Every structure is written in structure tokens, then in C-alpha cells.
Amino acid sequence: MPNTYIADGHHRAASAYNVGKMRRQTRIEAGENVTGEEPFNFFMALHYPADNLMILDYNRVLKSLNGLSSSDFIAKLSEHFTID
């Protein structure tokens, strides 16, 4: 498998990696033998072939423009994004 892409959960994956590093370092500093087979070296992952996936849009809904008019809101967005 040449590449792995995390479509959702990338923050959890990064956190799991960081916790594993921390636990490894704690064990090393305590003088314990670390083999690489400890549970903190792993976290669950599942791989699907691309032809078995259907990735749908994830669009957020605004409940309020925080006191802005529609045109003011679009103008503020235009400062940072291209609006079509």
C-alpha cells in the first residue's frame, strides 16, 4: 500500500501518536526495557480500497451571521476566500 490518507480522525491519530511517544519516553526514563511491542506503540486503523469509498460533502450550516447583513458577511469572507 503506497499511501494512506486519513479522511476523518486525523486529530485523534496525531494525539494517539503523541501519547505513544510520551508513554515510550516515560518508560525509558524509568529505566524500563522498551521493545516496540508495547500496546502504546499501536492504534487501530482500517484501510478501504478507494473503489469501495464514497466521500460525501461535509457542509456546515450557519445559524447566525452574528449581526452582519448578508452582503457584509460575504464581504468579510471575501477578505480570506474566493467567493463565486
N, C-alpha and C positions, 0 to 999 in steps of 0.2 A: 504494500500500500504506500504509494509515493507521498501522499499528502493527507493530512487530517484537518478538517475545518470544524470549528465549534460554532454552530449556528445559534445556540442559546446555552447559557450557563457558563460563559467564559469567565465571569467574575468568580463563580464557585470553583471553577477549575484552577484559576490563579490562586484563590485562597487555599485550596487543598494542597497545592504545590508549596505555598509558603508555610503552611502548618507542618508539612512533612519535613521541610528544611529545618524549621525550628526544633522539631522533636529529634531529628537526627543530631543537631548541634548540642542539644541538651544531653543526649546520651553520651556523645563523645566527650563533652566537658565533665561528665560524671565518671569518666574512665571506663564506660561500658564498651563492649565489642559491638560494632555495627557491621552487619554483613550485607545489607541491601535487601534482605528478605523480610524485614520487619513490616508490619501492616501499614505503618505511616509512609512507606515508600510507594504505596499504590492507592489509586482511587478508581471507582467503577467508571467504565466508558463503554459505549455501544457504537459500533460502526455500521452504517447502512450504505449500500451501493447508491450512487447518485440516481440511477434509474428507478429506485424504489422510493424516492423522496418527492414530495410536493411542498415547496416552501411558499407560504401564502404571505401577502402583505400584512404588516402589523402597523396599523394606523391608530394614532392616539386621537381622542376626541377632547376638544376644549370645552369646558363648561362655562367659562367666563373669559372675557377679554380684559379683565382687571381694570374696567373703567375706560378703556380705549374704544374709539369708534372703529368700525371695520377698516376704513381707509388708513387710520393711524396705525392699526395693528399690522396691516400689510406693509406700510412704510417702515415700521420697526424691523419686521422680518427681512425686508429688502436690504437692510444695512449689513446683514450677515449671509443671506442666501439669495440665489437667483430665483425669482418668482415668475412663473409662466401662467 
